[in-house]
């Protein structure tokens, strides 16, 4: 029985009982017996013979929605004294069903009227229509409808390629731009002593290279053959080069040997100075040699301080050579290939310069190759690996000496067939030829320079432009007297260079001219005060016209007190080394022809006079060219 039906029957019985009780109290009929003092029994009494019948309408099928306000739940506590007997069947109340809803009334006699058949248990007051559970922070704007299938795995053995550039030549900036357009990094081995000089990379360009993801490596301060100098000079060249690069903000791990010259002692210095690797040349098989060598260097290399690399690039190489070297390494198990370039050109390429078109083609090929093959381009430092090691300084520069500061002044001590600590320094457009003659001024050897074709520049020998083993040391603020014995078919003069405290060499000044002489003559001249920031000097007598110059017995002493000049020609303005060719000028009026020179009409006029450079080196002055270096790096 449901709650509605139970409520209907119970309500009807209660109404009927109330009417009977009310009728009894109003004496609708006389009582048949006195009221009982005993409480009513739970059992019904016997009914009278002929009880009066009250006219009661049939109850409605459904009780009213609102029952009486206070229907008695139970019979009254004090029933009427003489209740009329009634039929027990309709009078006995039916116990109410317990409430289904615990939130409803607790009194079973007063249940909620007409509750809903299936009310919601606990409906929300005002739930949101469709709140997102946890929306993504940044949903993709346009998710791909059809995602691309994963790229197929790359094939072939791991082949690592390093593209390296030596000497810091200015054209390498173009090369970096070409490689960068294809996402290829490179390693640039630079000589810190020439950065910012004409024809070389500037410091701003070096910073741009590093910012683009390229590696800056060391190549000594002045590009010297490390196997030909004392061990202290080796340490200064290698360590101080790295110190200068670090001062500029470059973290260096990789080194390349100038001229590809190395021995065990030099390799140990490279390691001691904090480099992770040192690159050699010509030890990997190619069309150009080393036919019994491996097809690639191993990774990691067996000896990191002497890594094996290909021959340097020159104009004989083709695109087929470049790509064929890579595919040959792939076919023989992979490994590591180091390519070495020196310059990048757009036209009129020199022997060691690669054309921009060829470099573009090779870079494009490498990029495409890496999309399907395990062939990758990485810097040397990334292939070898390892952290950047602490900076180590080289030995201090020797202090200025008392007396003659020139080492091997009489040219008698030989090294590799040339006077030790001396340097062949041609400059400009001429065909200077260097040789040794016997006898000299005071011994068996003198230097001879001969020019037959001349457009500009000069020929001379000077003390090696190094960091202290050969070049004389000087003190800022001091003046020095230079001297040397010579024979010449034309006028000559001293060309003077200074070394900065960072190891960079630059042209400083030139002396007045000294007259041609068939006999040995002494040229002497005192410099101005050495500028601050410089600690080394190099100088030599030069020839700047067709003819022959022989020199010997050089000297440099501190000029305190000053020494009188010994010039056979009235002093004139010195010859500065210009960036452009200097036109010929008339020689001094009292210049005479010597005994065995070429005829006077065959001697070119000397360059026009230049303004004297007092102390600071002019920014536009060219440093001397390297002395008789091989074209290799």
C-alpha positions in Angstrom: 0.0 0.0 0.0 1.4 3.3 -0.9 1.5 6.4 1.3 -1.5 8.0 -0.5 -3.8 5.0 0.1 -2.7 4.6 3.7 -3.3 8.2 4.4 -6.9 8.0 2.9 -8.1 5.0 5.0 -6.5 6.4 8.2 -8.0 9.8 7.6 -11.5 8.3 7.0 -11.3 6.3 10.2 -10.2 9.4 12.2 -13.1 11.5 10.9 -15.6 8.7 11.6 -14.4 8.4 15.2 -14.6 12.1 15.7 -18.2 12.3 14.5 -19.2 9.4 16.8 -17.5 11.0 19.7 -19.1 14.4 19.0 -22.5 12.7 18.7 -22.0 10.9 22.0 -21.1 14.1 23.8 -24.3 15.9 22.4 -26.5 13.1 23.6 -28.1 12.3 20.3 -29.2 9.1 22.0 -29.4 8.1 25.8 -26.6 6.1 27.1 -27.5 2.4 27.8 -25.0 2.1 30.7 -23.1 4.3 33.0 -19.7 5.3 32.0 -16.9 3.0 33.0 -14.2 4.1 35.2 -11.7 1.7 33.7 -9.6 2.7 30.8 -10.7 1.5 27.5 -9.4 -1.9 26.5 -7.4 -2.4 23.4 -10.0 -5.0 22.4 -13.3 -3.7 21.0 -16.5 -3.9 23.0 -19.5 -5.8 21.8 -21.8 -3.9 19.6 -25.4 -3.0 20.8 -28.3 -4.8 19.3 -29.7 -2.0 17.3 -27.3 0.9 17.2 -28.5 4.0 15.5 -27.0 4.7 12.2 -25.6 8.0 11.3 -25.9 9.1 7.8 -22.4 9.3 6.5 -21.5 10.0 3.0 -19.1 7.7 1.3 -15.6 9.1 1.6 -14.0 10.3 -1.5 -11.6 8.1 -3.3 -8.8 10.6 -2.7 -8.7 12.6 0.5 -8.5 16.3 0.3 -5.0 17.8 -0.3 -5.0 19.5 3.1 -6.2 17.3 6.0 -7.6 19.0 9.2 -5.1 21.0 11.0 -4.9 18.9 14.2 -6.3 15.5 13.7 -5.8 13.4 16.8 -3.2 10.8 16.2 -4.6 8.6 19.0 -7.9 8.4 20.8 -8.3 11.1 23.5 -6.7 10.5 26.8 -10.1 10.8 28.5 -12.6 9.2 26.3 -16.3 10.0 26.6 -17.9 8.4 29.6 -20.3 6.5 27.6 -19.1 6.0 24.1 -21.4 4.5 21.7 -20.5 1.0 20.6 -19.3 0.9 17.0 -18.4 -1.7 14.6 -14.7 -2.4 15.4 -13.8 -3.1 11.8 -14.0 0.5 10.6 -12.9 2.0 13.9 -9.7 0.2 14.4 -7.1 2.7 13.0 -4.5 1.4 10.7 -0.9 2.1 11.9 0.6 4.7 9.6 3.5 3.7 7.4 6.9 5.1 8.4 7.9 8.2 6.4 10.0 7.4 3.3 11.7 10.8 3.3 13.9 11.3 6.4 13.5 15.0 5.9 9.7 14.8 6.3 7.7 15.1 9.6 8.6 12.8 12.4 5.0 12.5 13.6 3.4 9.6 11.7 0.0 11.1 12.3 0.9 14.2 10.4 2.7 13.1 7.2 3.3 15.6 4.5 0.2 15.9 2.3 0.4 14.5 -1.1 4.2 14.2 -1.4 5.5 13.8 -4.9 5.8 10.2 -6.1 9.5 10.4 -7.0 11.1 13.6 -5.6 14.8 14.4 -6.4 17.0 13.4 -3.6 19.0 16.5 -3.4 18.7 18.7 -6.5 21.3 21.5 -7.0 20.1 25.0 -6.3 21.5 26.6 -9.5 24.0 24.4 -11.2 25.9 25.7 -14.2 24.6 24.6 -17.5 27.9 22.9 -18.7 30.9 24.0 -16.7 34.2 22.7 -18.2 36.0 20.3 -15.9 39.5 21.5 -16.5 40.0 23.5 -19.7 43.5 23.4 -21.2 45.6 26.4 -20.5 46.7 26.9 -24.1 44.7 24.8 -26.5 46.2 24.5 -30.0 44.8 27.1 -32.3 44.6 24.9 -35.3 45.2 21.2 -34.4 46.2 19.2 -37.4 43.3 17.2 -38.7 45.5 14.6 -40.3 48.9 14.5 -38.4 51.9 13.8 -40.6 53.4 10.3 -40.3 56.7 10.2 -38.4 59.8 10.6 -40.5 61.5 7.4 -41.4 64.6 6.6 -39.4 67.9 7.9 -40.7 70.2 5.4 -42.3 73.9 4.7 -42.4 76.6 5.0 -39.7 77.2 8.1 -37.7 79.4 10.4 -39.8 80.4 13.7 -38.2 81.7 16.6 -40.3 83.5 19.7 -38.9 84.0 22.7 -41.2 87.1 24.7 -40.0 88.6 28.0 -41.1 92.1 29.1 -40.3 93.9 32.5 -39.8 90.9 34.8 -39.3 90.8 36.1 -42.8 88.1 38.7 -43.5 86.3 36.6 -46.2 85.4 34.0 -43.6 82.5 36.2 -42.5 80.9 35.5 -45.9 81.5 31.8 -45.4 79.8 31.8 -42.0 76.8 33.5 -43.5 76.5 30.9 -46.2 76.8 28.0 -43.8 74.4 29.6 -41.3 71.7 29.8 -44.0 71.8 26.0 -44.0 71.9 25.6 -40.3 75.6 24.5 -40.3 78.0 25.6 -37.6 81.8 25.9 -38.1 85.0 26.3 -36.1 87.1 29.4 -36.7 90.8 29.1 -35.6 92.1 32.7 -35.3 95.4 34.4 -34.4 94.5 36.9 -31.7 97.5 39.1 -32.6 96.0 40.0 -36.0 92.3 40.4 -35.2 91.2 43.9 -36.4 94.1 44.4 -38.8 93.5 44.9 -42.5 92.4 41.8 -44.3 91.4 40.1 -41.1 88.2 39.6 -39.1 87.3 42.4 -36.6 86.4 41.7 -33.0 82.8 42.6 -33.8 82.8 40.0 -36.5 84.2 37.4 -34.1 81.4 38.2 -31.6 78.8 37.8 -34.4 80.3 34.4 -35.4 80.1 33.1 -31.8 76.6 34.5 -31.3 75.4 32.6 -34.4 76.5 29.3 -32.8 80.0 29.0 -34.3 83.1 28.0 -32.3 86.1 30.3 -31.9 89.4 28.3 -31.5 93.1 29.2 -31.0 95.8 29.3 -33.6 98.7 31.0 -31.7 99.1 34.8 -31.3 101.3 35.5 -34.4 101.0 32.3 -36.5 104.4 30.8 -35.7 105.8 27.4 -36.4 105.8 26.1 -32.8 108.4 23.4 -33.6 111.0 26.1 -34.5 110.9 28.3 -31.4 112.0 27.9 -27.7 109.6 26.2 -25.3 108.9 29.4 -23.5 107.8 31.0 -26.7 105.6 28.0 -27.4 103.9 28.5 -24.1 103.4 32.2 -24.7 102.1 31.7 -28.2 99.6 29.0 -27.2 98.6 30.0 -23.7 98.5 33.8 -24.2 96.5 33.4 -27.3 93.9 31.6 -25.3 94.1 34.2 -22.6 93.4 37.0 -25.0 90.4 35.1 -26.6 89.0 34.6 -23.1 89.5 38.3 -22.3 87.3 38.9 -25.4 84.7 36.6 -24.0 85.3 33.4 -26.0 85.3 30.0 -24.3 87.9 28.1 -26.3 88.4 24.3 -26.3 90.0 23.7 -29.7 93.4 24.5 -31.2 95.0 24.2 -34.7 98.7 23.9 -35.3 100.1 26.7 -37.6 101.7 25.1 -40.7 100.4 21.7 -39.3 103.8 21.4 -37.4 103.7 19.6 -34.1 105.9 17.4 -31.9 105.3 15.7 -28.6 106.6 18.7 -26.6 104.4 21.1 -28.4 101.3 18.9 -28.1 101.9 18.7 -24.3 101.9 22.5 -24.1 98.6 22.7 -26.0 97.1 20.4 -23.4 98.7 22.2 -20.5 97.3 25.6 -21.8 93.8 24.2 -21.4 92.8 23.0 -24.9 90.8 19.9 -25.4 92.1 19.1 -28.9 94.8 20.1 -31.5 94.2 19.7 -35.2 96.8 18.4 -37.7 96.5 18.2 -41.5 96.9 15.6 -44.2 96.3 12.4 -42.2 93.0 11.3 -43.7 92.7 9.6 -47.1 91.5 11.6 -50.1 92.3 12.1 -53.8 95.1 14.4 -52.8 97.2 12.0 -50.7 97.6 9.8 -47.7 96.4 6.8 -49.6 97.2 4.4 -46.7 95.4 6.5 -44.1 92.0 5.9 -42.6 88.8 7.2 -44.2 88.0 9.2 -41.1 89.2 10.0 -37.6 87.8 7.9 -34.8 85.3 9.3 -32.2 86.6 9.9 -29.6 90.0 10.5 -31.3 92.9 8.2 -30.1 95.0 11.3 -29.3 92.9 14.4 -28.9 95.9 16.8 -28.9 96.9 15.6 -32.4 93.7 14.9 -34.3 93.8 13.6 -37.8 92.3 15.8 -40.6 92.1 16.0 -44.3 94.5 18.1 -46.4 93.6 21.7 -46.5 91.3 22.8 -49.3 92.9 24.5 -52.4 91.7 25.4 -55.9 92.3 21.8 -57.2 89.3 20.6 -55.1 85.8 20.2 -56.7 82.4 19.6 -55.4 82.8 15.9 -56.2 85.9 15.8 -54.1 84.1 17.4 -51.1 81.0 15.2 -51.3 83.0 12.0 -52.3 85.1 12.3 -49.1 81.9 12.2 -47.0 80.3 9.3 -48.9 83.5 7.3 -48.7 83.6 7.8 -44.9 79.9 6.7 -44.7 80.7 3.6 -46.7 83.6 2.7 -44.4 81.8 2.8 -41.0 81.5 6.6 -40.5 83.7 8.6 -38.1 84.8 12.2 -38.1 86.0 14.4 -41.0 87.6 17.8 -40.6 87.7 20.1 -43.6 90.1 23.0 -43.5 89.5 26.3 -45.4 91.3 29.6 -45.3 89.2 32.2 -47.1 86.0 32.6 -49.1 86.0 34.6 -52.3 83.5 35.7 -54.9 86.0 36.3 -57.8 89.8 36.1 -58.4 90.2 33.5 -55.7 93.7 32.8 -54.3 95.0 29.3 -54.1 93.6 28.5 -50.6 90.3 30.4 -51.0 87.0 28.5 -51.8 84.5 30.3 -54.0 81.2 31.3 -52.4 79.3 29.3 -55.1 81.2 26.1 -54.3 80.8 26.5 -50.6 77.0 27.1 -51.1 76.7 23.9 -53.1 78.6 21.9 -50.5 76.6 23.4 -47.6 73.3 22.6 -49.4 74.4 19.0 -50.1 75.4 18.5 -46.4 72.0 19.9 -45.2 70.1 17.6 -47.6 72.3 14.6 -46.7 71.6 15.0 -43.0 67.8 14.8 -43.6 68.0 11.1 -44.5 71.4 9.9 -43.3 73.2 9.9 -40.0 75.6 12.5 -41.3 75.8 15.6 -39.1 77.8 18.8 -39.1 79.2 19.8 -35.7 81.9 22.0 -34.3 85.2 20.5 -33.3 84.6 21.3 -29.7 81.2 19.5 -29.8 82.7 16.4 -31.4 85.6 16.1 -28.9 83.5 17.2 -26.0 84.5 18.2 -22.5 84.0 21.4 -20.5 85.9 24.6 -20.9 89.1 24.3 -18.8 90.6 27.2 -16.7 92.8 29.8 -18.3 96.6 29.4 -18.0 99.0 32.2 -18.8 102.3 31.8 -20.5 105.7 32.9 -19.1 106.2 36.6 -18.7 107.9 38.6 -21.5 111.6 39.1 -20.8 112.5 42.6 -19.5 114.6 44.9 -21.7 118.3 44.0 -21.6 121.3 46.3 -21.1 123.5 46.7 -24.1 122.5 45.4 -27.5 119.0 43.9 -27.4 119.2 42.2 -30.7 119.5 38.4 -30.6 121.9 36.9 -33.2 122.8 40.4 -34.4 125.6 39.2 -36.7 123.3 36.6 -38.4 125.9 33.9 -37.9 123.6 31.4 -36.0 121.5 29.4 -38.4 118.2 27.7 -38.0 116.5 25.9 -41.0 119.0 27.5 -43.4 118.3 31.1 -42.3 119.7 33.3 -39.5 117.9 32.3 -36.2 115.5 34.8 -34.8 115.3 36.7 -38.1 112.3 36.9 -40.4 111.9 37.5 -44.1 109.4 40.3 -44.4 108.4 41.3 -47.9 105.5 43.7 -48.3 103.6 45.2 -51.2 103.7 44.4 -54.9 107.3 43.4 -55.7 109.4 40.3 -56.3 111.8 40.5 -53.4 114.3 37.6 -53.3 116.2 36.7 -50.1 119.6 35.1 -49.9 122.8 34.9 -47.8 126.2 36.2 -49.0 129.7 35.6 -47.8 131.6 37.3 -46.4 129.6 39.6 -44.1 130.6 42.8 -42.4 132.1 41.0 -39.4 131.8 37.4 -40.1 130.9 34.8 -42.8 127.2 35.7 -43.3 125.2 38.7 -44.4 121.6 39.1 -45.6 120.9 40.1 -49.2 117.5 41.2 -50.7 117.2 41.7 -54.5 114.2 43.3 -56.3 113.9 43.3 -60.1 110.2 44.1 -60.5 108.7 46.8 -58.3 105.3 48.5 -58.0 105.0 49.1 -54.3 106.1 48.0 -50.9 109.6 46.8 -49.8 111.8 43.9 -49.0 113.7 43.5 -45.7 114.7 41.1 -42.8 113.7 41.9 -39.2 113.8 40.2 -35.9 111.1 37.6 -35.6 107.7 39.1 -34.6 107.2 36.9 -31.6 106.4 37.3 -27.9 109.8 37.7 -26.4 112.2 34.9 -27.4 113.6 36.8 -30.4 112.1 40.2 -30.6 113.9 42.8 -28.3 111.9 44.0 -25.3 111.5 47.7 -24.7 110.1 49.9 -22.0 107.3 52.5 -22.5 108.7 56.1 -22.4 112.2 55.1 -23.4 113.8 55.9 -26.8 116.1 53.5 -28.5 119.0 53.9 -30.9 118.9 51.5 -33.9 121.9 50.8 -36.1 123.0 48.4 -38.8 125.7 48.0 -41.5 124.7 48.0 -45.1 125.6 48.1 -48.8 122.9 49.3 -51.2 122.4 50.3 -54.8 119.7 52.8 -53.6 118.6 54.7 -50.5 117.4 52.6 -47.6 115.8 53.3 -44.2 114.6 51.5 -41.0 111.1 50.3 -40.8 110.0 49.9 -37.2 107.2 47.7 -35.6 105.9 47.6 -32.0 104.3 44.7 -30.1 101.4 45.5 -27.7 101.1 43.9 -24.3 98.4 41.6 -25.8 101.0 40.3 -28.3 99.7 42.1 -31.4 102.3 43.6 -33.8 101.7 46.8 -35.8 103.8 49.1 -37.9 105.0 52.2 -35.9 107.3 54.4 -37.9 110.3 54.7 -40.4 113.6 56.4 -40.1 115.0 59.0 -42.6 116.7 57.6 -45.7 120.3 56.6 -45.8 122.3 57.1 -49.0 123.3 54.3 -51.3 126.8 52.9 -50.7 129.1 50.4 -52.4 131.1 50.0 -49.2 129.9 49.0 -45.8 128.2 52.0 -44.2 126.6 52.4 -40.8 123.0 53.6 -40.5 122.1 54.9 -37.1 118.9 56.6 -35.8 117.1 57.2 -32.5 113.4 56.6 -32.1 110.9 58.6 -30.2 109.6 57.5 -26.8 107.9 54.1 -26.8 104.1 54.6 -26.3 102.3 53.1 -23.4 100.9 49.6 -23.9 103.8 48.4 -26.0 106.7 46.1 -24.8 108.5 44.8 -27.9 110.2 46.2 -31.0 111.4 44.9 -34.4 113.2 46.8 -37.1 115.3 46.4 -40.2 116.8 48.2 -43.2 114.7 48.0 -46.3 114.9 48.3 -50.1 112.0 49.9 -51.9 113.1 50.0 -55.5 114.8 47.7 -58.0 118.3 46.9 -56.8 120.2 45.1 -54.1 120.6 45.6 -50.4 123.1 43.7 -48.1 122.9 44.1 -44.3 124.7 42.8 -41.2 125.5 43.5 -37.6 122.3 45.1 -36.2 122.1 46.8 -32.8 119.4 48.3 -30.5 120.4 50.1 -27.3 118.5 52.3 -24.8 119.2 55.9 -25.9 120.2 57.4 -22.5 121.8 59.8 -23.2 120.7 60.2 -26.9 123.2 59.2 -29.5 123.9 61.4 -32.5 122.5 60.1 -35.8 124.8 59.0 -38.5 123.1 59.6 -41.8 124.9 60.1 -45.1 121.9 61.9 -46.5 120.2 64.8 -44.7 117.3 63.4 -42.7 114.0 63.5 -44.4 110.5 62.3 -43.5 110.4 58.5 -43.0 108.6 56.1 -45.3 105.3 55.0 -43.8 103.9 51.8 -45.2 100.8 52.9 -47.0 97.6 51.1 -47.8 97.8 52.3 -51.4 100.7 52.3 -53.8 102.9 55.4 -53.6 104.0 57.0 -56.8 107.8 57.5 -57.5 109.5 60.7 -56.5 112.9 62.3 -57.3 115.8 61.0 -55.2 117.8 63.4 -53.1 119.9 65.8 -55.2 123.3 64.6 -53.8 122.5 60.9 -54.2 125.3 59.3 -56.2 125.6 56.1 -58.0 127.8 53.4 -56.4 130.5 51.4 -58.1 128.7 48.3 -59.2 125.0 49.1 -59.2 122.6 48.9 -62.1 122.8 52.0 -64.3 121.2 55.0 -62.7 118.3 55.1 -65.2 117.4 51.6 -64.2 116.9 52.5 -60.5 113.4 53.5 -59.7 112.8 56.6 -57.8 112.1 56.2 -54.1 108.6 56.8 -52.8 107.4 60.3 -51.9 108.1 61.5 -48.5 105.6 60.6 -45.8 104.8 62.4 -42.6 106.7 61.2 -39.5 104.8 59.0 -37.2 105.7 60.1 -33.7 104.4 57.7 -31.0 101.2 55.9 -31.6 101.0 53.5 -34.5 98.6 54.6 -37.2 95.4 52.5 -37.3 95.6 52.2 -41.1 99.2 50.9 -41.2 99.6 47.4 -42.4 101.6 44.9 -40.3 104.4 43.2 -42.0 103.6 40.1 -44.0 104.7 36.8 -42.4 108.2 35.8 -43.2 108.4 33.2 -45.9 105.6 31.2 -44.5 104.2 28.2 -46.4 100.8 28.9 -47.7 99.4 26.2 -45.3 97.9 27.1 -42.0 
